[in-house]
Amino acid sequence: MAKAIPARSEVPAEHKWNLSSLFKDDAAWEEGLAALGAMLQDAEACKKAGIGHSAEAFLAALSAYEQYLILEERLGYYSHLRVTEDEGNSTARGMFARFVGVSSQGQAAWSWFSPAIQVLDDAFLQACLADPKFAGYRVFLEKLRRFKPHVLSEAEERLLALQAEPAQTAQEAFSVLTNVDLNFGTIDTPEGPKPLTQSTFASFMRMPDRSIRKTAYLQFYTQFESHQNTLGSLYAGSVKLDKYQAQVRKYPSARAMALFPDNVPDSVYDNLIATLGKNLPSLHRYYKLRKKILGLDELRHYDVYVPLVRESRATHSYEEAVDIVIEALKPLGEDYISVLRKGLTSGWVDRYENKGKRSGAFSAGTYTGEPYILLNYKDDVLHDLFTIAHEGGHSMHSWYSARSNPFMCYNYTIFEAEVASTFNEQLVFSYLYQHSTDAMQKAFLIANRIDDTLATLFRQTMFAEFEMRAHEIVEAGQALTVDVLRKEYRALLDKYFGPELVFESVSDLEGLRIPHFYNAFYVYKYATGLSASIALSERVMKGGKEERDAYLGFLKSGGSKFPIEALKLAGVDMSTPQPIEAACMRFADDVNELARLLSISLD
């Protein structure tokens, strides 16, 4: 009999996170929210006093702004976490809604501050930066000041701010259309009809029954085809908006605008695409292997996600999983694993599913509180053990960052974020693989690492190449019609999947259903992050104290450096193709190892 899912009130305290590092209880949070509201007058007082006439006034404004942001972060994370632990809790939802209201007022109250810093006299700002009293704000000010060439007049900035909400129309319309309005129907299965939705589509693609996969695939994309002109227009509108914003802010391109905040040169993006392009034969070889394992005459697009090796049923309690993760992470040293073990077992983690709890997993790190982790751990799902390591990596990154930097520069970038999490997964994989004596268990582990690398390195790079090409077309003054979009995406499908795949006429519609495309030039970070973590994990596992300390130094750098510079400290240079090349080589080795374990010849 299936175990009943408990209500939140039925979950033992030791299985829940302890949010007291943020606020003792809801009553203390209410006091904090009132204090935040009262702090809004500080913004007005600082504005009236001005910041350009004396270092003292400027420092006072920075301090007031910092204290406001620290309290705002605490309040936001506490109320957000309370919602995620039980989304049916109306009290928690009300708390979060009230926080958003006060936070919005705060954003408006402090909206003058950044533009005012941009127009400060250069000599005055440099004198402030040389003053030790400004040490905690130096990185924040230097990074903010970089945007000066792209800041417009006060009146122009106001106009851009006013169009921020309507600028979300294309993305919001895409979300509503694909998640609400499109009706994908149901699919007949041996267990009866099951609904086909955006979220269940992936599950259907993993089903062993090929006829079900085919039916679900064609039924799914038929709906997209019937709305292709609307979807094409929405994405074209999003790309045109990117072009407009880049032109208005005087960037050479939309891509340059997207890469500018992280100080990432265009060459990093270009290296990624070029290096993956050179290594596509190993990906094509994998699809050849997949075709043989599945015993198919033709490999179709709906055949590329079904698992190749059945997972051997191994059960690990949460405590046992933590033990395995800690053992695997020993190369990171006693300080790292002792802090992580204590966090995973003593208050950081909300461990198991309960009614109303948000699905999936995440880590939520703050400056003043513990780096909390939401899980929905299941004893018999090996992937959940890896999730502990993954989210633990994020949390330790936050833990080190908050303890090594001033608040105004402790937050690391998304470019760096996935390095610490996937780094831990590499170490756990290595530990499990080395300690497994069962060939099929090894094959399962390798097959899953191949799938993860394919999804993160190859697939995200294909996406990155598509959105680059779409923007190039618009920036060249050409029309981005649905036919053009489908043609471009079809060419990339052929390029990346290679000669083993036989596509359907609707396969290129996949390019019209990726929500990340509405946040332009974002997905490449997944590929670069994984490449960096592969290189660094190999370096640490094969090295000694020097290599370990260099990696820990990267975790401690937080937001004090730009990501390329921070990763160089750890021992990997993402401005060169080498880390991408190494990741591709390991993928090729994994494909060969899987073929060997399954006794399949690819010659």
N, C-alpha and C positions, 0 to 999 in steps of 0.2 A: 504494500500500500504506500502511495506517495506521501511523503511527509508534509503536513500542513504548513503553510507559510504563516509565521506568527505576526501578530499585530506589533506595532512599535513598542507598546507598553509591556509586551511579553518578552522582549529581548533582554537577556541578562546584562547587567552593567558592564561586565568585563568584555563583552562582545561589541560594545559601542565605543565611539570616540568620546573623549572627555574634553569638552570645549572650554573648560575653565581658564585655559591660558589666554583666551580672548575675553570672555566675560564669565563671572561666577555663575550667573543665571540670567533669565530673561529680564528680571527686575533691574539688574545691573546694566543690561543692554539698554533698557529704556532710559536710564540715567545718562548713558553715553550718547544716545540719540538726542536728548534734550541739550546736552553739552555741545554737540555738533551744530545744532541749530543756533545756539548762542554765539558760536564762533563765526557765524556769517558776518557779524558786525566788524570783526577784525579785518576782513577783506575790504570793507568800505573805508575803515579808518586808515588802512595802509594806502589805499588809492588816494584818499584826500591828502595824506601826508606827502605822497610822492616818493619815488625811489632813486631819482637821479641826482639829487642835490647833496647827499651825504652817504658815506659808506654805512654809517650807523642806521639810517633809515632803510637802506636797501637790505641790510642784514636782518633788521627787525621784521621786514616783510617776508623775507625768505624763511625765517624761523616760524612765523605765524602760518605761512602756507604749508610748511613741513608738518607742523603739529596738527593742522587740519587734515592733511592727507593721511597721517598715521592713524588718527581716530576713525576717519572715514573707511580706511581699509579694514580695521578691526570690526567695525559695525557691519560692513558689507559682507565680509566672510562669515561672520557668526550667523547672520540672518539667512544667508544663502545656504549654508550647511544645514541649518535647521529645516529649511524647505526640502533639501535633497534627501534627508533621512526619512521623511514622510510627506510626500507632496499633497496628501489629503489633509494635512494639518492646517486648518484655516488660520489659526493664531500665527503660525510661522509665516504663512503667505502674507498675512496682514503686516507683520513686522517688516518683511522684505519690501513690500509695496511702500510703506512709510519711509523706509530708508531711501529708496529710489527717489521719492519726492524731495526729501531734504538734500540728497546728493545732487539732484538736478539744480536746486537753488544754489548750492555751493559752486557748481560749475559756472553758473551765470555770474555769481558774485566775484569769482576769481578770474573770469574770462579776460579781464584787462591785463593780467599780470604778465603772461608770456609775451604778448605784443609790446608791452612796455619795456621788457628786458631787451627785446630785439632792437629798440631804437636808442638804447643807452649809448652814450659816447664811448668810443673804443678805448680811449685813454683811461676813462673812469673805470670801465669794466676790468681792464687789465690790472689796474691798481688794486681793485677789490680781489681779484683772483690771486694776487701776490700776497695778500694779507692772510696770515694763518687762521684768522677767525672765520674765513670763508672756506676752509679746507673741506668741510663736509658737503659743500655745494659746488665745488670746482668742476667735477665731472658733469653734473647736471647742467651747469651754465655753459660749459664748453660744447656739449652736445646740442643744447638748445640753440646756441649762437650759430651753429653750422647752417641753420635754416634761414638765416637772415636774408640771403639773396633770393629766397623764394617766398618771403613775406611781403604782402602787398600793403597798400595804404589802409588806414583804419576803416574808411568807408567801403573799400573793396573787400576787406576781410569780413566786414559785417554782411555784405551781400552773399559771400560764399558760405558764411555760417547759416544764413537764412535758407539756403538751398540744400543744406545737408540732409534734412528729412525727406524732401521730395526726391533727392538723389538715390534714395533706397528703393524707389518704386520698382525698378526692374527686378532686383533681387527678391523683394517681397512678393511680387506677382509670380515670379518663377516658383517660389516656395509654396504659395497657395495653390497654384495650378497643379504642380506635380504631387503635392502631399494631400490635397483636399479634393480638388475638382476632378482629377483624372480617376476614372473607375476602371480598375484592372480586372475586376471580376473574381472568380474563384477557379481553383484547379482541383480536379478530381485526383485523389490519392487513395492508397489502400485503407487509410484511416478515415476516409470520407472527404467531402469538399473542404478545401482550405482557402482562405482569402489570399489573393495576390496583391501585395502592396509594395511601396518603395522599400519598406523594411524587411518584408518576407522574401523579396526577390532573391536576395543572396542565399537564403536558406534553400530555396528551390534549386538554385544552381549547384548546390552541394549534395543534392539527393542522388543516390546510386542509380535510380531508374531513369534511363536516358530519355524515354518517351515523355516523362513528366518534365524533365529539364527543357526539352525542345518545346513542348506545349507552353510552358511558363514563359520561356524566352520570347517566342513569337507573339504570344498574347500581350506580353508586357510592352514590347516595342511597337506593336500595332497601335497602341494608344498614343505613343509618342509621335508616330508618323501622322496620325490624324490631327495632331496639334503642332506639327513641325514648323509651320510658318509663324505661329505665335511664339514658340520657343526660340526660333531663329531671330526674330525681331527683338525679343527681350535681351538675348545675349549681345546682339549687335548694338543695342542701345547702351548696354553696360560698357562695352568696349569704347564706344564713342564718348561716353562720359569720362572714362579714364583718359582719353586723348585730350578732351577739353580741359580737365583739371591739370594735366601736365603742361599744356600750353599756357594756361593762365598763370601757373606758378613758375614758369620759365625753366622747366626741365626739358632736356633734349628728347625725351620719350616717356611714355607711361611706365616702361620697365625701369628706366633710370629713376623715376620718381618713387617707385615701389622699393627699389634697392637702397635708396639714399639713406633712410633712417638707420640702417645697420652698417652703413659705409661699406657695402659690398660692391665691388666693381662688376661691370657687365661681363668681364672675362670669366668670372666664377660661374655664371649662368651658362656662358658659351662653352666653357670647358666641360661642364656636366653633360650637355647635349652631344658635343663632339666625341667625348670619351665613351659614352654609352653607345653611340652610333658605331664606333669601331669594334665594340664588344658584343654586338647583337648576334653574331654566329653562335655564341654560347647559349643565348636565349632560344634561338631556333633549334639548337641541339636538344634543349630541354623539352621543347614541344614534340620533337621526334620521339624522345623517351616517353613522354606522357601518352602519345598515340600508341606506342607499343605496349605499355603497361595496361592501358584500357582495352587493348585488343581491337582497335577500330580501324576500318578501312579509310575513313575520313575523320579528321579531327575538326569539330565545329566549335564555334564561339561558346556554345553552351556546355562544352566539355572541358573547359580550361580551369574550372574551380572545384570540381568534384575531387575529394581527397583520394590520393593514390595509395595510401597505406592506412589500414584501419588501426586506430589507437588501441593498444593493449590496455585493458582496464586496470589501472593502478589507483589505489586510494591513498590520499595523504590528508590527514587532518590539518587544520590550519596551523597548529603548533608544529607538526612535522614538516609542513611546507616552509615555514619560517626557518626551521633548522637547516633545511637543504639550501635555502637562499643564502643564509649566513655563511654556511660552509663554502658555498661557491664563491662568495665575495671576499674570502680571506685574503686574496692578493691585494686588497685595498687597505689592509692594516687593521690593527686592533681598535684604534679610535673610531674608524668608520663603522665597523661591524658592531661594536658595543653600543654606539648611539642608535644605530638602525634597529638592532634587536630590541632594545628597550622601547623604542618608539612603536615597533610593530606589535609588541606584546603588552604595552602599558599606556594606552590612551590615544595614540595617533589614529588608529584604524577603526572604522565601522565595518565589521567583518562580513556579515551575512545578510541575505535578502530578508526583508520584512515587507508587509503590506504597505504599499504606497511609496516604497523607496525607489529612488531613481536607478535605472538600470545602468550597467556598465561599470566603469571605474574612473577615478581621477585623483589627482593630488592637488591640494590647495594650500600653498605656502604663504605665510604672511611674515611681516617684519617682527611683530611683537608676540605672535602666538606660535604654537607648534605647527609643523607642516602636515596637516591632516590628510588622510587617505580614505576614500570611499571605495569599498569592494562589494561584490556579491559573490563571495567565495563559495565554490562547490568542491567537495572533497575528491570527487571522481573525474574532474576536468583538469588535465595537465596544464592547459593554457592558463588556468587561474593561478597556478604556481608561478608561471612566468609573469603574470600580471602583478603579483606581489613584488617581484624584483623590479619590474618596470616602474611602477608607481613609487616604490621605495627609492629608486634612482632620482626621480623628480624631487621627492621630499628631502633627500639628503643634499641635493643641489640647493634647494631653498634654505635648508638648515645652515649649510656652510656660508651661503651668500649673505644671509641676514646677520650672521655673527662676524662677518669680515668686512663689512662695508657700511657707510652711512646710509640712512634710509633713502636719500634722494638718488642713490645709484646702486641699490642692492639688487634690483630686479633684472634678471638676465633676459635675453631676447629669445624669441621663438626659434631663431636660427640655431641657438645653443641648446634649447630645452630638450630636444629629443636625443641629444648626445648622451646625457647622463642616464636616461631611462633605457635606451637600447644598448648602451654599454653594459649595464647590469644583465640584460638578457643574454648577451654574448657569453658572459662568464657562467651563467647558469646552464646554458646549452653545453658549454665545454665540460662542465662538471658532470652533468647527467650523461653525456655521451661517453666520457671516459670511464664512468662507473657502471655502464650498462654492459651486460654480457649476452644480451639477447639481440640477435641480428635484426629481427623485425622491429624491436623497440628502437634500435639505432636508425633503421630505415624510416620509421615514423618521425623521429626527431629531425633527420636530415630533410625529409620531404617537407616538413613544416617550416624549416629554416629557408628552404628554397622558395616556398610560397611567400613567406614574409619578405624576403629580399626582392622577389619579383614584384610584389605589390608596392613596396616602398621605394626601391631603387629604379627599376625599369618602368613600371607603370606611371609613377609620379613624374618621371622625366618625360615620358610620352605626353602627359598632360601639360607639362611645362613647355614643351616644344609646340604644342597646339595653341596655347594661349599666346605665346610669342608670335607665332605666325598670324593669328587673328588680329593682333594689334598692329603688326607690320602692314597688313592689308589696309586697315583703316587709316593708319598714319601716312600711307602712300596715296591717300585720297580715293581708294577703290571701294566699291560696294561690298559689304559683308552680308551677302544674301544667304538664305538657308542652303541653296545649292552649293555655294562656295564653301560654307562651313562643312557640309557633308563630304564634299570632295577632298578638302584638306584632311579631315579626320580619317577618311577611308585610306588615304595615302599613308598616314601614320600607322593605321592598323596593319596594312600590308608590310610596312617597313619593320615594325617591332615584332609582330607575330611570325613573320616569315612564311616560307612556302608550305609548311605543314598544315596551316589553318585554312579552312574553307569557310568563308563568311556568307551570311545571309544578306539579302538586299537591304535589310533594316539595320544591319550591324553598326553602320556609321552614325546612327542616331544616338549612340552612346555619348557622343560629344555634346549633345544637347541636354543631358541629364546630370551633369556633374556640378553640384552646388559650389564647390571651391572656385570655379571659374568666375564667380561673381565677386571674388576677393582676389583680384588679379595678382599674378606673380608671387604666389604664396606656396604652392605645392612643391616647388624645387627644394624648399628647406627640408622636407622629409627625406629626400634623396641625399642631400649633402650631410644631414645629421646622421643618417645611418652609416654613410661612408666614413665619417669622422669617428663614430663609435667603434666601427670594425677595426680601423687602424689603431685607435688608442687602446682598445681591449687587448689586441695582439701585443702591443708594445708593453703594456703592464704585465700581462701573463708571462711574457718571455723575459721581462726585465727584473729590476730590483727596486731598492728604495728610491733611487733617483727618478725612475720612470713613474713610480707610484706617487711620489711627492709632486711631480710635475702635473699629473692628472688632478690630484687634490687641489693644487694651486689654481687649476682651471675652475673647479667647482667653487673655490673661494672668491674668484674674481667677480662673480655676480654680474652686475651691469657696469663695472668700473672701466671696462674696456670694450671696444667694438669686437664682435664675435670672431672675425678672422684673426685679430691680434690675440684674443684670449685663447683660442685653440692652438695657436703657435706656441704659447707657453706650455701647453699640455704635450706638445710634440707632434702636431700634425698641421700641415700648411694647406688649407683649403683653397688658396689662391693658385695652386698647381693642380694638374690632372692626376697626380700620383695617388691620392687617397681613393679617388673614384676608380682608377685603374685597378687598385688592389682589391676593392670590393667586388669588381667584376670578375677578377681572377678567382676569388674565393667562391663566387657563385658557380663558375665553371668547374671548380674542384668538387663542389657539392653535387653537381649533376653527375659527374663521373663516379662519385662515391655511391650515390643512390643506385646507379646502374649496376655497380659492382655488388652491392648488398642484395639486389634483387636478381642477380645473375642474368642481366639483359645486355646484349651486345648492341652497341650503337654504330658499329663499323659497317 
